[in-house]
């Protein structure tokens, strides 16, 4: 089925009923990507910017991005958190270079325009001109109004210590945006306890940004691709599990409970099961059940378009998707703990974090398959992928042998992109 | 206090009404203002940056930094508008026989 989208020419061809055959063009085309930035990252959606605990004190800031736009999350003297765009209102310079810091104000180095932490324009050098030989020369026009020349301020939402922002002043509330089903899993992880930052991983993955959303919406691959998971029993296709989506099918939660670790045939027959592999240091498998988990041992939540929330046994993190072109994105992991963790639990979370990040025992595989998928797409952009495991519908399931969440995401993607 | 603290810096005629002028005295730069026949003295260097207040603009008793629009009250040195936060040093003045004297503490 061809659907014409204004400015998307030639149109993408979707075979089949809806979203089970994904045209490679969604990953390879610059015009599609530019529209995604406009419609997903800059309008109608909330994007992840960080954790409140990253900026605990007045004046603390963190530079990050919404889509491709550089933004600064900053705490002012009253404790309020602002998110302002890192583009000087004067000549458009990206003035902030540091990743983190503490400031009383922001000053663009080019002409020293200065801003309050809320983004309000505070000072314009030589605004009233220069006194020369008893005369005042130059300066801004008398009707120049600083109130009209502040930094672009984003709308901010805070929940459970997590900060989201939107360029869209009319965006729905964060709670409506996430929806009640997924909000339950959000609140399970961010239930009000104070967080503690353990550290960051940053990697640039040469693949389309949506592939990372798909990767976490695809529990099918985890028991096949990831030798580590399969061999050491952390993730298996026969784990008790369920998949849940919001009403729009843009967000999802992959909820799983680790089984008894028995060696069932379906699992031990996959080639990634390496019975002979042994860990030199088995402490990474020292998993402790935590009361807040409830039954599930793993919940991976995808909030479209910008972030993955991870609880993989004792390892908890946010993973921020930062696109930079149709074929590349930066992936920033923030590993955290809880302030009331015992020293043993803190150690445990740190050890288990070795599974994740660019060189993680598990996640290194994902970065590579995304890169190689993009290579396949670029070599024959007229082709399409097949996502028909579990059928062609987009329903919630009580198993993980399905690509339903990927189909769900593309049904939403089509709705937004094709209007 | 001894008389030696009072330094003769300028003729009172040379301090413009409703404006600012800069002098050097005792190794420091002093900004002098005249408002309603009264002379005031503050440090010439803006506490926030490296701007000189004698390049700034006087509005009533408020001196505005030419670069960043921070404002101080010239009578007390109190910061009135951000980015000015720390107070500006001020100095006592008196006029004697047409000369302005500033007390450098």
Contacts between the chains, C-beta under 8 A, distances in Angstrom:
chain1	res1	chain2	res2	distance
A	104	B	83	6.8
A	104	B	85	7.1
A	105	B	82	6.9
A	105	B	83	5.1
A	112	B	67	6.2
A	112	B	68	7.1
A	114	B	68	5.3
A	114	B	83	6.0
A	116	B	82	6.3
A	122	B	68	6.9
A	122	B	69	6.6
A	122	B	82	5.7
A	122	B	83	5.9
A	123	B	65	7.3
A	123	B	67	6.6
A	123	B	68	3.3
A	123	B	69	4.0
A	123	B	70	6.8
A	123	B	83	6.4
A	124	B	69	6.8
A	125	B	66	7.0
A	125	B	67	4.1
A	125	B	68	6.9
A	126	B	66	6.2
A	126	B	67	7.1
A	127	B	66	8.0
A	127	B	69	6.4
A	128	B	57	5.2
A	128	B	64	7.5
A	128	B	66	6.9
A	130	B	55	7.1
A	130	B	66	7.6
A	131	B	55	6.5
